[in-house]
Amino acid sequence: MKKFKLLRLKMYDQDVIQEDIANHIADTLGNNCSISHVSDLFNGRSSWRMDEAYVVLDLLKVPHSELHKYFPKDGERSCYVQV
């Protein structure tokens, strides 16, 4: 099962790809965020930092109060969440 499924669905709905995420994180936080780093985040090889998660929510126009839905523990939901 893919991790961060709700986040991936939101990205799909808004035609946002991982490269867009990497570029937005780099531009907003002023760091070198590579596509491979974002891939590692989505696949659970690296952990999302809080500032990265909030930047992604801003890009996708998701309220910060929904952070837990889009960035669940270990990238997976233990129960069904209605969107």
C-alpha positions in Angstrom: 0.0 0.0 0.0 1.3 3.4 -0.9 2.0 5.9 1.9 0.3 9.3 2.2 -2.6 8.2 0.1 -4.8 11.2 0.9 -1.9 13.6 0.1 -1.3 11.8 -3.2 -5.0 12.1 -4.1 -5.0 15.8 -3.3 -2.0 16.3 -5.5 -3.6 14.4 -8.3 -6.8 16.5 -8.0 -4.7 19.7 -8.3 -2.3 18.3 -11.0 0.7 18.7 -8.6 3.7 16.4 -9.0 6.5 15.6 -6.6 8.8 17.9 -8.6 6.4 20.8 -7.8 6.5 19.8 -4.1 10.3 19.8 -4.2 10.5 23.2 -5.9 7.9 24.8 -3.6 9.7 23.5 -0.4 13.0 24.8 -1.8 11.6 28.2 -2.7 9.6 28.7 0.5 12.2 27.4 3.0 15.2 28.6 1.1 16.9 25.2 1.0 18.0 22.6 -1.6 15.0 20.2 -1.7 15.6 17.6 -4.4 13.1 15.4 -6.1 14.9 12.4 -4.7 14.4 13.8 -1.2 10.7 14.2 -1.8 10.5 10.7 -3.2 12.1 9.4 0.0 9.6 11.3 2.0 6.6 9.8 0.1 8.1 6.3 0.4 8.8 6.5 4.1 12.6 6.4 3.7 12.8 9.8 5.3 10.6 11.6 7.7 8.7 14.8 6.9 9.8 17.8 8.9 6.9 19.9 10.3 7.9 23.0 8.2 8.0 20.9 5.0 4.5 19.4 5.8 3.0 22.9 6.4 4.5 24.2 3.2 2.9 21.3 1.3 -0.4 22.0 2.9 -0.1 25.7 1.9 0.7 24.7 -1.7 -2.4 22.5 -1.9 -4.6 25.0 0.0 -5.3 22.6 2.8 -6.0 24.0 6.3 -3.2 23.4 8.8 -5.8 21.9 11.1 -6.0 18.9 8.7 -2.3 18.1 9.0 -3.0 14.8 10.7 -5.1 13.6 7.8 -2.5 14.3 5.1 0.6 13.3 7.2 -0.5 10.4 9.4 1.9 8.5 11.6 4.1 6.2 9.4 2.2 7.6 6.3 -0.7 5.3 6.7 -4.2 5.6 8.1 -5.4 3.0 10.6 -9.0 3.7 9.7 -11.0 5.1 6.8 -11.2 8.8 6.6 -14.0 10.5 4.7 -12.8 13.4 2.5 
